Every structure is written in structure tokens, then in C-alpha cells.
Amino acid sequence: MGEVDQAFIQSIEHRANLDSIEIEGIPLIDLSLSHTTDINLLVSEIGNACQNWGFFQVINHGVPLELLEKIKVAAKAFFDQPVEEKRKVKRDEVNAMGYHESEHTKNVRDWKEVFDFLINDPSFLPASPETEDNEIRTLSNQWPETPPQFREVCQTYAREVEKLGYKLLELISLSLGLPSNRLNGYFEDHTTMMRLNHYPPCPFPELALGVGRHKDAGALTIVAQDDIGGLQVRRKSDEVWVPVKPTPNALVINVGDTIQVWSNEAYESVEHRVVVNSERERFSIPVFFFPSHYVMVKPLEELVNEGSPPKYKPYNFGKFFVARNRSDYKKLEVQNIQISDFKII
């Protein structure tokens, strides 16, 4: 990453406090069912976590543990390559999948490098965020020739996490008092993306962030992280930044903007960020579970009534997502689009 430049430096109010603190963590939920854990209790735990935190960790999630280890090894093997090798699959504004080293969050450059790919290849998104533009763009993956088996491991892992994504959607749907399959139809042509994140050691961790504060645009994010730590969640009750302590074999789950709107704010997409340290690199592997590009996102009709009117105007997911990603490659003069722009006051 070289010498620090101003592009990485966070404004004073958004810099991380690096002092170690012991603090209540996000809920840890066992997804396995046994004679002591029935489906109703599991659904209740999921609902409470979504309502109170917007984040939780899951164990016994069904993703094979040996595959979890393989994807972490594959991520390190890819990022350990010379930058010239990684740039052979560099993404740009035309081809949005592949390697990238200068992503911005809230108009500040992140201290990280990434590799992105689609679970459904190809996938389709609007060509622009403009309402009157009906052109659809085809997105395709680009895979590196090295390391060996990289593509195979990535795709196998992604398909296992996809199964978990549907399972979590069903549990969340039940927790809202809806049929388990209520949300499935929104994902028939889903645009789900998987990312490998690498956060190199940072010589000025008090000034920069691996990822700045943000909320996720999609429905769910499912994250595998290593044992280094760095993910922080802004706790709803008091807005304190809470570290997500790495739990062996666990996956971190958070609900995104789409579920916030579908649930008519019964559940909330919560701000989170990644802090870096000066000594150790960190890896994380998020899967962003996105609906089909043509889905109109709005509060679910079953959750809207006279006492609880809709809190959001409908918006097209694909258009929203494309607009959100405009700042990936350049600093914008204004803040990127947010779901608050569709809030009914």
C-alpha cells in the first residue's frame, strides 16, 4: 500500500479508538435443531438479534468447516501474489468483477484490497441509475490463472453459503410472522456477490480504516473472518462501537437495507466498520445476498396497516445498487444514495 496519503485519512470524529475494551458482544446463535432447541426458539433468537442488534454470529450453520478453512487459504494465496499478477484481473467501471485496490467508503479510501465475483455468472444490473434508462448490463466474472484451484474453491464455498442464505431468509421471514418462503421469490435471479478482503498491516491505524462506517444495501451479509478481529458494529442502544470478537467456526450475519425496508423498520440495517492494526494482516470473506435487479423494494404488505403505515417509498433494487456503487472508483462531491432518501416522513 506504500506511504500514507491524505486519501486514507478519516475525519477526526470517525477515527477508531484503538484501546482494547471488554464489552458485551453480538448474539451467538446455534442453528442446529435438537430436542432442546425447537424451531420456535431458534426463530425467536433470530428475531431478537435482528431487532436489537442487526448483527449476530451463527455456529452449526451447515457450511463445511474444511471448506471454511480452504477459502481462507485461497484468499491468502491470491493476495500474496505480486500486484502485477493480481492486476491481470483488475476490475473497472465497465467490468465490475475482479481485483480492486482503491475502493472508497463515504468518500474516504479504504485500507484494503479486494477480489469480487458473482455467484450467478452472468448476472444482470441496470446500465445506469437513471430512472428513464431501461438498458440492462451483463456482468461476468474474471478469474485469475493462479493460484491453482482458486476458482473451484471460491465457487464451491459460495454455493454452500448461498444455501445458508436461503435458510436465514426463511428464519427471518418466520420471525416476522410470515410464511417461511415469503422472501424467496425476490431472489430468483439474485445478483449475490462474494468478496475476498485483505487488510494489510497499516502504519497509522489511528488515522485510517479498513472499511469506513457504512450500512449494507442488500438483504443479508454472511461473513467469514479470521482470528485477527477488526469488525466493529455501532450498537443501537447507545451508538458505541462494539468489536465483533472472532468465534472459531462461526459466521457473522447482518441484515441490510433491503430487510430494513421489507420489515418496515421492525429490523434495522446497522452501521459497521473495520479497524486495522499496525502488525498483522487480516482477511475476511463476505457474501452479499442481493435480490434480483428488477425487484421493487417496499415494505411488505402483511406488515403494513393503519397503525403501521409504510415508512418507505418503493425503489428498484438494481437502480439503487448501481447508484450506491458510483463512489467505488472516485470521490464524489455529495454523499451517495441511501435508503433514507426513500423514507416517508
Secondary structure as GFF3:
##gff-version 3
##sequence-region A 1 345
A	DSSP	three_ten_helix	6	8	.	.	.	ID=ss1
A	DSSP	three_ten_helix	12	14	.	.	.	ID=ss2
A	DSSP	beta_strand	28	30	.	.	.	ID=ss3
A	DSSP	alpha_helix	39	52	.	.	.	ID=ss4
A	DSSP	beta_strand	55	59	.	.	.	ID=ss5
A	DSSP	alpha_helix	65	79	.	.	.	ID=ss6
A	DSSP	alpha_helix	83	86	.	.	.	ID=ss7
A	DSSP	three_ten_helix	87	89	.	.	.	ID=ss8
A	DSSP	beta_strand	98	100	.	.	.	ID=ss9
A	DSSP	beta_strand	104	105	.	.	.	ID=ss10
A	DSSP	beta_strand	108	109	.	.	.	ID=ss11
A	DSSP	beta_strand	113	118	.	.	.	ID=ss12
A	DSSP	beta_strand	123	126	.	.	.	ID=ss13
A	DSSP	beta_strand	136	139	.	.	.	ID=ss14
A	DSSP	alpha_helix	150	175	.	.	.	ID=ss15
A	DSSP	three_ten_helix	184	187	.	.	.	ID=ss16
A	DSSP	beta_strand	193	199	.	.	.	ID=ss17
A	DSSP	beta_strand	211	214	.	.	.	ID=ss18
A	DSSP	beta_strand	220	225	.	.	.	ID=ss19
A	DSSP	beta_strand	231	234	.	.	.	ID=ss20
A	DSSP	beta_strand	241	243	.	.	.	ID=ss21
A	DSSP	beta_strand	251	255	.	.	.	ID=ss22
A	DSSP	alpha_helix	257	262	.	.	.	ID=ss23
A	DSSP	beta_strand	272	274	.	.	.	ID=ss24
A	DSSP	beta_strand	282	289	.	.	.	ID=ss25
A	DSSP	beta_strand	296	297	.	.	.	ID=ss26
A	DSSP	three_ten_helix	301	303	.	.	.	ID=ss27
A	DSSP	beta_strand	315	316	.	.	.	ID=ss28
A	DSSP	alpha_helix	317	324	.	.	.	ID=ss29
A	DSSP	three_ten_helix	325	328	.	.	.	ID=ss30
A	DSSP	three_ten_helix	339	342	.	.	.	ID=ss31
###
